[in-house]
Structure formats: structure tokens, C-alpha cells
Amino acid sequence: MDTTTNDSGSAFPVDRPVESLIRDHNLVRTLVETYRNSDSDAVKINAAEQILMLMETHSLLEESVFYPAVREIDPTLIGHFEQEHQKTDQILVELKRMSLNDPQALPLFEQLIELHLQHVEEEENQFFPRLEQAGIDMMPIGLQMQAFEANMVHVQAQATQQGAR
């Protein structure tokens, strides 16, 4: 499988990496709708598991590659985003330690969703337009993001294979 493709099958837009981030945001929004609108516990658990996995991957990508590469555009806003990520990452760790069927997981998961959706709106409405106006060459950032994402997919596949043994 080509690790440079996303769920829609199109290649990672290395010259427009923000599009990849927005695709992740939209996928989480869609999964949240599925989670919130389903009456099936199995569907809810499946959507929640996908949300957690996607949020963890997306968060690592932004923290490790994207934010350091674009910090100069607005260091204060990037610092704010990093603080939001710390809160999100803490909740992700807590949720990974418990079953999603645990009654304590539901309020924590809802808190995570709300934090994430608010964060996404801030990124898309405040930062991404500024980044576009800055006119910086996004290709090097996109290539780094593509490589990081491909490596994460590889590591996740290895972990899945080891867990199946």
C-alpha cells in the first residue's frame, strides 16, 4: 500500500500540506457526527476508536513537524495551540488506559471532542489564513509531514503485526 495516500485515495499534497490537516479535521468531524448520531453501541465504539487513533496521529504530526516549521508566522498562537495539544494529549492517554465502555470514559471522550473541535476552528479560521498570506514555501514542510506520516503508518503497522502474534 502506498503510504502517501489518504483515506480518499489522493496523494499527500506536499505543496499544500494544510489541505492534509484540513482533511484530518473533516474526517474527525464526520466521525464525531457518526458517534453522536448513532444508536448502536458498536458503531459508537468503532467511531470513537477511529477518532482517538486519528487525533493521536494528527496531534503528533502537528507537534513534531507542522508547528515547529510554521512557528515564525505567529509564535503566540502556535504556543496557544501547543497548550491545547497538551490538554488533548493528556485526555488521550487517560482514555487509552480505560475501556470505551467504562462509564467514566464517556464524559472524558466528550470533553476531548469539544476541545478538539474548538482547536480545529481556531486553526482553520485564525491561523491557516495567516499562513496562506505569509506566502512561505510549503513544499519543504509538506515533504517533512509526508515522511513523518509515512513513518507513523509503518510503525503502527509493525505494532499491529506484533500484537497479532
C-alpha positions as CSV (number, residue, x, y, z in Angstrom):
1,M,0.0,0.0,0.0
2,D,1.2,3.5,-0.8
3,T,1.6,5.3,2.5
4,T,1.4,8.7,0.7
5,T,-2.3,8.3,0.1
6,N,-5.0,9.3,2.5
7,D,-8.5,7.8,3.0
8,S,-9.8,9.5,-0.1
9,G,-7.1,7.8,-2.1
10,S,-5.5,11.0,-3.3
11,A,-1.8,11.7,-2.8
12,F,-0.5,13.7,0.1
13,P,-0.4,17.3,-1.1
14,V,3.2,18.1,-0.3
15,D,3.0,21.5,-1.8
16,R,-0.2,22.2,0.2
17,P,0.2,20.3,3.5
18,V,-2.5,22.4,5.2
19,E,-5.0,20.5,3.0
20,S,-3.9,17.3,4.6
21,L,-4.5,18.8,8.1
22,I,-8.0,20.0,7.0
23,R,-8.8,16.5,5.6
24,D,-8.0,15.1,9.1
25,H,-10.2,17.8,10.7
26,N,-13.0,16.9,8.4
27,L,-12.7,13.2,9.0
28,V,-12.8,13.8,12.7
29,R,-15.9,15.9,12.3
30,T,-17.6,13.2,10.2
31,L,-16.7,10.5,12.8
32,V,-18.0,12.7,15.6
33,E,-21.3,13.1,13.7
34,T,-21.4,9.3,13.3
35,Y,-20.6,8.8,17.0
36,R,-23.2,11.3,18.2
37,N,-26.0,10.3,15.8
38,S,-25.8,6.5,16.2
39,D,-28.0,4.5,18.4
40,S,-25.7,1.5,18.0
41,D,-23.1,1.0,20.8
42,A,-20.9,-0.9,18.3
43,V,-21.0,2.0,15.8
44,K,-20.2,4.5,18.6
45,I,-17.3,2.4,19.9
46,N,-15.9,2.0,16.4
47,A,-16.2,5.7,15.6
48,A,-14.7,6.6,19.0
49,E,-11.7,4.3,18.4
50,Q,-11.1,5.8,15.0
51,I,-11.4,9.3,16.4
52,L,-8.8,8.5,19.1
53,M,-6.4,7.0,16.6
54,L,-6.7,9.8,14.2
55,M,-6.4,12.5,16.8
56,E,-3.3,10.9,18.3
57,T,-1.7,10.7,14.8
58,H,-2.7,14.2,13.8
59,S,-1.6,15.7,17.1
60,L,1.9,14.1,16.8
61,L,2.2,15.3,13.2
62,E,1.4,18.9,14.2
63,E,3.5,18.9,17.3
64,S,6.5,17.2,15.7
65,V,6.6,18.8,12.3
66,F,4.0,21.4,11.4
67,Y,4.1,23.7,14.4
68,P,7.9,23.9,14.6
69,A,8.0,24.7,10.9
70,V,5.4,27.5,11.0
71,R,6.1,28.9,14.4
72,E,7.6,32.1,13.0
73,I,4.2,33.1,11.4
74,D,2.7,33.7,14.9
75,P,4.7,32.3,17.8
76,T,2.0,33.3,20.4
77,L,-0.8,31.5,18.5
78,I,1.4,28.4,18.0
79,G,2.2,28.4,21.7
80,H,-1.5,28.5,22.4
81,F,-2.1,25.6,20.1
82,E,0.7,23.6,21.8
83,Q,-1.0,24.2,25.2
84,E,-4.3,22.9,23.7
85,H,-2.5,19.9,22.4
86,Q,-1.1,19.2,25.9
87,K,-4.6,19.0,27.3
88,T,-5.8,16.8,24.4
89,D,-2.8,14.5,24.8
90,Q,-3.4,14.1,28.5
91,I,-7.0,13.1,27.8
92,L,-5.9,10.7,25.0
93,V,-3.5,9.0,27.5
94,E,-6.3,8.7,30.1
95,L,-8.7,7.3,27.5
96,K,-6.2,4.7,26.2
97,R,-5.9,3.4,29.8
98,M,-9.6,2.6,30.0
99,S,-12.2,0.8,28.0
100,L,-14.5,3.0,26.0
101,N,-17.4,1.1,27.6
102,D,-16.3,2.4,31.0
103,P,-18.9,4.9,32.3
104,Q,-16.0,7.4,33.1
105,A,-14.8,7.3,29.5
106,L,-17.9,8.9,28.0
107,P,-17.6,12.4,29.7
108,L,-13.9,12.3,29.1
109,F,-14.4,11.5,25.5
110,E,-17.0,14.3,25.1
111,Q,-14.5,16.7,26.7
112,L,-11.9,15.6,24.2
113,I,-14.2,16.1,21.3
114,E,-15.2,19.6,22.4
115,L,-11.5,20.6,22.9
116,H,-10.6,19.2,19.5
117,L,-13.4,20.9,17.6
118,Q,-12.7,24.2,19.2
119,H,-9.0,23.9,18.4
120,V,-9.7,22.9,14.8
121,E,-11.9,26.0,14.4
122,E,-9.1,28.2,15.7
123,E,-6.6,26.7,13.4
124,E,-8.8,26.9,10.3
125,N,-10.2,30.4,11.0
126,Q,-7.3,32.2,12.7
127,F,-4.0,30.5,11.7
128,F,-4.4,28.9,8.3
129,P,-5.4,32.1,6.6
130,R,-2.4,33.9,8.1
131,L,-0.2,31.1,6.9
132,E,-1.5,31.4,3.4
133,Q,-1.0,35.2,3.5
134,A,2.6,34.7,4.7
135,G,3.5,33.2,1.3
136,I,6.1,30.8,2.6
137,D,7.2,27.8,0.5
138,M,5.2,25.0,2.0
139,M,6.9,22.2,-0.1
140,P,9.7,21.5,2.5
141,I,7.1,21.4,5.3
142,G,4.9,19.2,3.2
143,L,7.7,16.8,2.4
144,Q,8.6,16.5,6.1
145,M,4.9,16.0,7.0
146,Q,4.6,13.3,4.3
147,A,7.7,11.5,5.6
148,F,6.6,11.7,9.2
149,E,3.1,10.4,8.4
150,A,4.5,7.5,6.3
151,N,6.8,6.6,9.2
152,M,3.9,6.6,11.6
153,V,1.9,4.3,9.4
154,H,4.9,2.0,9.2
155,V,5.3,2.0,13.0
156,Q,1.6,1.4,13.5
157,A,1.6,-1.5,11.1
158,Q,4.5,-3.1,12.9
159,A,2.8,-2.7,16.2
160,T,-0.4,-4.3,14.8
161,Q,1.7,-7.2,13.4
162,Q,3.4,-7.7,16.7
163,G,0.1,-7.6,18.6
164,A,-1.3,-10.3,16.3
165,R,1.4,-12.7,17.1
